[in-house]
Amino acid sequence: MPKDKSKTYQAKLRYSAMSARKIRPYANLVRGRYADVALEILSCYPSRGARLIESVIKSALANAQDRHATNTSDFEVLEIRIDGGPMTRRFRPKSRGASSIYLKRSSHITVVVG
């Protein structure tokens, strides 16, 4: 990580309607790579999780350009975190009038480029 904290830019996607467990393998693919390479890798995967991470990386690069970064092609994905978000409880009918709970999971995605 660079010593100068002002040269890092971040973007967050909060309350994504997908579980963190489904997104983390794609985060492991691009962690520590250059941002351009990471976007190329993610574009090859048809998963919705890859699309979510791709959009957050693009947002972090746009934040860098907005704050007058000179060359965004040299940026690396320094940190990428996929944290679990809040869970919504839903009920499904079962046999003999019973019901069971299932959880609709969400996640938070944080990307730091620099």
ZILIN-V551418 format. One record per residue. N is the residue number from 1. RES is the residue in one letter. PHI is phi in whole degrees, -180 to 180 (* if undefined). Layout:
N:RES:PHI
N:RES:PHI
This chain:
1:M:*
2:P:-63
3:K:-72
4:D:-90
5:K:-66
6:S:-73
7:K:-95
8:T:-106
9:Y:-130
10:Q:-133
11:A:-144
12:K:-130
13:L:-120
14:R:-108
15:Y:60
16:S:-68
17:A:-84
18:M:-150
19:S:-72
20:A:-65
21:R:-63
22:K:-80
23:I:-93
24:R:-58
25:P:-60
26:Y:-75
27:A:-67
28:N:-68
29:L:-67
30:V:-108
31:R:-64
32:G:87
33:R:-95
34:Y:-65
35:A:-64
36:D:-65
37:V:-66
38:A:-62
39:L:-66
40:E:-66
41:I:-64
42:L:-68
43:S:-69
44:C:-82
45:Y:-101
46:P:-84
47:S:-74
48:R:-68
49:G:-63
50:A:-65
51:R:-65
52:L:-65
53:I:-66
54:E:-60
55:S:-67
56:V:-72
57:I:-65
58:K:-62
59:S:-67
60:A:-65
61:L:-67
62:A:-67
63:N:-63
64:A:-66
65:Q:-66
66:D:-65
67:R:-97
68:H:64
69:A:-73
70:T:-73
71:N:-137
72:T:-82
73:S:-75
74:D:-92
75:F:-76
76:E:-110
77:V:-83
78:L:-74
79:E:-144
80:I:-140
81:R:-122
82:I:-118
83:D:-108
84:G:-73
85:G:-104
86:P:-70
87:M:-112
88:T:-98
89:R:-92
90:R:-124
91:F:-120
92:R:-126
93:P:-69
94:K:-122
95:S:-71
96:R:58
97:G:78
98:A:-85
99:S:-136
100:S:-126
101:I:-96
102:Y:-130
103:L:-106
104:K:-96
105:R:-88
106:S:-130
107:S:-149
108:H:-118
109:I:-116
110:T:-125
111:V:-124
112:V:-119
113:V:-115
114:G:-168
